[in-house]
C-alpha cells in the first residue's frame, strides 16, 4: 500500500483550482432556486411577498388550483457576446416553484399581484364567509 503524507497547502491549491473553475462556468449549468418569501396576515388580507429581482413580470406564473397557490418562473442569466468574463456568480439563476396552501377563508376570485423593485406581492383577500364548526352524527 502506498501512503502519501497529508499536505494541507497542496489540498488547498487543488480546492482553489476546482472552485475557480466551477465559479467561472457556473452560469452554463441549469439550476433551480427558492426565492425568499414573507407571508403577512392582516384583518382583511393575506399577502405573499417574494424577493425575486432581475426577472420580468411576464416570466412569472401564478396559478390557483382549489386551495393551492403556485408561484413559478425562471430567472435567466443574460449573457452578452464575449464582453463579460464572470469571475464569481453568487446570484441564483434557474427555474423556481413555490407552493402555498390557502386557508378556507380566502376569496380566490379577487387575488391580485404586483411586481415592483424586485418584490412580487400577491394580495389574497379574506372572504366574508364564516365557516362554522359542525358535528356530524354517525348513523
C-alpha positions in Angstrom: 0.0 0.0 0.0 1.2 3.5 -0.9 0.8 6.2 1.7 1.2 9.9 1.0 1.9 12.4 3.7 -1.0 14.9 4.0 0.0 18.3 2.8 -2.7 20.9 3.5 -1.2 23.5 1.2 -1.4 21.1 -1.7 -5.0 20.3 -0.9 -5.8 24.0 -0.7 -4.3 24.6 -4.2 -6.4 21.8 -5.7 -9.6 23.1 -4.0 -8.9 26.6 -5.2 -8.4 25.4 -8.8 -11.6 23.4 -8.7 -13.6 26.2 -7.0 -12.4 28.8 -9.5 -13.2 26.5 -12.4 -16.7 26.0 -11.2 -17.4 29.6 -10.5 -16.2 30.7 -13.9 -18.6 28.2 -15.6 -21.4 28.1 -13.1 -23.7 30.1 -15.4 -23.6 27.3 -18.0 -25.5 24.8 -16.0 -29.2 24.9 -15.4 -30.2 25.0 -11.8 -33.1 25.9 -9.6 -33.5 28.1 -6.5 -36.1 29.1 -4.0 -36.8 32.8 -3.7 -37.2 34.2 -0.2 -40.8 34.7 0.8 -42.6 36.6 3.6 -46.2 35.8 4.4 -48.2 38.5 6.1 -51.7 38.5 7.6 -53.9 41.5 8.3 -57.5 41.7 9.3 -58.7 41.8 5.6 -55.9 40.1 3.6 -53.1 37.6 3.3 -50.0 38.9 1.5 -47.2 36.9 0.0 -44.0 39.0 -0.7 -41.4 37.2 -2.8 -37.9 38.7 -3.3 -37.1 37.9 -6.9 -35.0 40.7 -8.5 -33.8 40.6 -12.1 -36.8 38.9 -13.7 -39.5 40.3 -15.9 -43.1 40.2 -14.7 -44.0 38.3 -17.8 -41.8 35.5 -16.7 -43.8 34.8 -13.5 -46.7 32.3 -13.4 -49.3 32.3 -10.6 -51.8 29.5 -10.6 -54.6 28.6 -8.2 -55.9 25.1 -8.1 -58.6 24.7 -5.4 -56.7 25.8 -2.3 -53.2 25.6 -3.7 -51.5 28.7 -4.9 -48.4 28.0 -7.1 -45.8 30.7 -7.9 -43.3 29.7 -10.6 -40.9 31.3 -13.0 -37.4 31.4 -14.3 -34.5 33.9 -13.8 -32.1 33.7 -16.8 -28.6 34.9 -16.9 -28.4 37.5 -19.7 -25.1 36.9 -21.5 -23.6 39.4 -23.8 -21.3 38.1 -26.6 -17.8 37.9 -25.3 -18.0 41.2 -23.4 -18.1 39.9 -19.8 -16.0 37.3 -18.1 -17.7 36.3 -14.9 -15.2 35.6 -12.1 -17.8 34.9 -9.5 -21.6 34.4 -9.7 -23.5 34.4 -6.3 -26.9 35.3 -7.7 -29.1 32.2 -8.2 -30.4 31.6 -11.6 -32.8 29.0 -13.0 -36.4 27.8 -12.5 -38.3 28.1 -9.3 -41.6 26.9 -7.9 -43.2 27.8 -4.5 -46.5 26.3 -3.3 -48.8 27.8 -0.7 -51.8 26.1 0.8 -54.5 28.7 1.1 -56.8 28.8 4.2 -60.5 28.3 3.9 -61.5 31.9 4.3 -60.0 33.4 1.1 -61.6 34.9 -1.9 -59.6 33.3 -4.8 -61.6 35.2 -7.4 -60.0 38.6 -6.3 -56.4 37.7 -5.9 -54.1 40.4 -7.2 -50.3 40.5 -7.9 -47.9 43.4 -8.3 -44.2 43.4 -9.1 -42.1 46.5 -8.1 -38.4 46.9 -7.3 -37.7 43.2 -7.4 -40.5 42.3 -4.9 -43.5 40.3 -6.2 -46.5 41.0 -3.9 -49.5 38.7 -4.1 -52.6 40.0 -2.2 -55.2 37.5 -1.2 -58.4 39.0 0.2 -60.1 37.2 3.0 -63.7 36.0 2.4 -66.6 37.2 4.5 -67.9 33.7 4.6 -67.6 32.4 8.2 -67.1 28.6 8.4 -68.7 27.3 11.5 -67.9 24.2 13.3 -70.2 21.3 12.6 -70.7 18.0 14.1 -71.8 15.1 12.0 -73.8 12.3 13.7 -73.0 8.8 12.7 -76.0 6.6 11.6 
